[in-house]
Amino acid sequence: MALPLLRFIAYRDYYIVRVENLIALTVPQIRQLEAYAGERRSQLDFNTATMRIWKRIDYAHFNKTLETAGIAADTIESEVVRRDAEVPARLQPEPEARVGFGKHRGMRYCDLPESYLLWLKNNYSGPERGLIEAELSRRHL
């Protein structure tokens, strides 16, 4: 049985855990990860194999939370790349650009959930496609 491989990525006000080998995990392991996310008012997004947890912690503390939750896992720490520095100016999203369609109408692109942006990437081809691609580039998705 494979251990979950969890990539920890810390941001200013939250952290993301990406389950690198979600497909190889057993149902009990997945349920354990879902419970971990639920206890932290988050959820495991199966489209992106990630959970975003709105709390500021470091990698060592993350490993302690896993140990406390009884989750045996291999972990990797990823550095956050300064996203705006690498995105060409022509691909920079307009900071106040807002979605003009669908269930997230009126939200700023920078506030959209990653899962929705990834869904749009594969399913939307309308006039706001450039804004979507710019936001995906900014987030390195």
N, C-alpha and C positions, 0 to 999 in steps of 0.2 A: 504494500500500500504506500503510495507516494505521499509525502508531506506537502502541505500547501506551501507554495513559494510566493511570499508576499513582498511586494516592492513598496517601500515606505517613501513618500514624497511629502516633505513639510513645506507649507506655505506660511504666510504671515499669520493668518487667523484660523487655519484649518490644516488638516493633513488628508492625503489620499492614500489609500491602500489599493494597489492593483494586484489581483490574484493572477499571477503569470501562468499557472497551470490549472485553471478552473475545470477544464474538461477532464483532467485526469483524476479529479477528486471523487470520493465516495459521497453518497447522499448524507450520511452522518457528519462528515467533515464540512460539507456545504451548509448544513443546518447550524453547525457550531459557528461558522463565520457569519451567518445571518443573525444569530443570537448576539454575537459580539457587536455587530453593527447596530442592531436594535437597541441594545443597552446604551448605546451612545447616540440615540435619536437619529440614526442613519439607516440606510438599507444597502444591501448588496445589489448593484445594478448588473444584471446578467448580460446586457448588451455590450457593456464596456468592461466587465469583470472588475469593477471598482466600487469602492465605498468612500464617500467624502464625509469626514467627521469634523464638525465645527468645534475644534478645541486646539489650542496651541500646545504641542508637546514635542519633545525631541525623540530621536531614534531609540536611545536607551530606555526612555520611559515607555515608548511604544512596545518594546520587547517585554518590559515588565507587565504591561497590561495584558499582553497575550498569555504570559505565564500565569497571571492571576486568573484569567478566564479559562485556564486549562487547555489552551490551544498549542499543540505541538506543531511548529512550522519553521521553515527556513525563511530568513528575512534578508532583504537587500535594501540598503539606503541609496536613494537616488538624489543627486544634487538638483536643485531647481535652477534651470537655465533662465537667465534674464530674457524673457520672451521678446520684449519690444526691441531689444538690441539687434536681433537676428532677422527680423521681419522687414523686408524692403518697404520703403515709404508707400509705394503704390498699393501694397497689400495691407496697410494699416487700416483697421476698421475705424469708422468715424465714432468717436467716444459716445456720442449721444444717439447714434443710429438705433432706431427701434423697429421691431418686427411689425410688419403691416398686414399680417394674415394669421390664420389658425388660432389654436388655443392659447398661444403665448403672445397674441396681438398686444402691442403697446409696451412690451418688455424691451429693455436694452439688450443688444446682442451679447454684450459682455456679462449679462446676468443669466443667460440661458443655461439650463443644465447640459452637461456634456453629452448625455445620452440623446437629447433632442437634437443637438447640433450634428451628431453623427448620423441620426436618422435623416435629417435634412440633406446631409451630404449625399446620401444614397437615393433619396426620393424626391428632391425638389429641384426644379430646373427653371424657375421663374425669374423675374427681373431682379430679385434681391440675392441671387446666387453669388454675386461678387462679395457682398457683405458677409455672407455665410462662410465663404472660402477665406476671407480675410480674418474672421474670428477663429476659424479652425487653425489657420497658420499662426495666429498670435498665441494660441494655446498649445501649439505643436501636437495637434490631433490629426 
